[in-house]
Amino acid sequence: MALPLPLDGKCAIVTGASRGIGAEIARELARQGASVLITYARSAGEANTVVEELEKIRKQIGDMEKCGAKFKAVQADAAKATEAAEKTIAAATALFVEEGPSGGDGSICGGIDIIVNNAANGEDLDLSAVTAETFDACFHPNVLFPLLLVKLSKPILRNKARIVNISSAGARIAYQSAIMYGASKAALESVTKSLAQELGHAYEATVNAVNPGPVRTQMWSEVPNSEQLEEILSQRTLASPRIGEVADVAPIVAFLCQEQSRWVSASVVNANGGMLPV
């Protein structure tokens, strides 16, 4: 008889998961047994491909219909924070509550167990580009959307839920070219600590942040002079002279979603190879 997977019967939301770190987090949660709803801003094709991958992963693990695992993508542009949060929770309610995926023990999930706030605007802007409009374009997806998503999730948030916010080394390392991005991620880390206190007492939930440095993704490849920048930054990692891969980050997020991490909360876990030693 196969042992249950760590996240059997759990229902997860992963925002911004059509590619990059978010997509790999969704895959890792599926490998560990979770049903997953992913959000995307623009590329339905990429998002649907990820959903197909999640279904394939689950079928490789075991009978998807028997275990009741469910996977779906919903279009929700984090830049439109209120609308995106409402659409995401509506989709999660339909998928996880109304349709009721089965847990590994045959029980009905009936709510949200995991929220991974990964969607973000990572555009580099220096002081000369700061306006009310560019501020909103950064802070709405990076701070307001995660806050509203958690707020709206409360009616269907299950006891002992796990919330993981994806921060950045830029929250603590000053980059002139990323003045607002760094500030938004620092704000998200502060939000993490406040939510941990409120939701820990109300739901026995844990709320943590994961703090990656540069990670080789499609978005990274689009950065001007990314190859030269990668060579420079790779010398700042202590674990190995390279920048991160999505597979370096996703298992750390998944651990924070497991029962074994129940005594870790209000923490920022540095998943950056020692680039930001603490």
Secondary structure as GFF3:
##gff-version 3
##sequence-region A 1 278
A	DSSP	beta_strand	11	14	.	.	.	ID=ss1
A	DSSP	alpha_helix	20	31	.	.	.	ID=ss2
A	DSSP	beta_strand	35	40	.	.	.	ID=ss3
A	DSSP	alpha_helix	44	61	.	.	.	ID=ss4
A	DSSP	alpha_helix	64	67	.	.	.	ID=ss5
A	DSSP	beta_strand	71	75	.	.	.	ID=ss6
A	DSSP	alpha_helix	81	92	.	.	.	ID=ss7
A	DSSP	pi_helix	93	98	.	.	.	ID=ss8
A	DSSP	beta_strand	112	117	.	.	.	ID=ss9
A	DSSP	three_ten_helix	127	129	.	.	.	ID=ss10
A	DSSP	alpha_helix	132	139	.	.	.	ID=ss11
A	DSSP	pi_helix	140	144	.	.	.	ID=ss12
A	DSSP	alpha_helix	145	153	.	.	.	ID=ss13
A	DSSP	three_ten_helix	154	156	.	.	.	ID=ss14
A	DSSP	beta_strand	157	166	.	.	.	ID=ss15
A	DSSP	three_ten_helix	169	171	.	.	.	ID=ss16
A	DSSP	alpha_helix	179	203	.	.	.	ID=ss17
A	DSSP	beta_strand	206	210	.	.	.	ID=ss18
A	DSSP	alpha_helix	218	221	.	.	.	ID=ss19
A	DSSP	alpha_helix	226	234	.	.	.	ID=ss20
A	DSSP	alpha_helix	246	256	.	.	.	ID=ss21
A	DSSP	three_ten_helix	259	261	.	.	.	ID=ss22
A	DSSP	beta_strand	268	269	.	.	.	ID=ss23
###
